[in-house]
């Protein structure tokens, strides 16, 4: 089904969906980064506890 001029409602809906997906991806990435940082900090804390 080829539409030469899609309705503005439809195109804006797709744009909003794409933005929502991008925002969700960014949230997931920042969450994974935060978890990774916490793990790294706990490992560093363990190492310093063993050293001292």
Secondary structure as GFF3:
##gff-version 3
##sequence-region A 1 52
A	DSSP	alpha_helix	8	51	.	.	.	ID=ss1
###
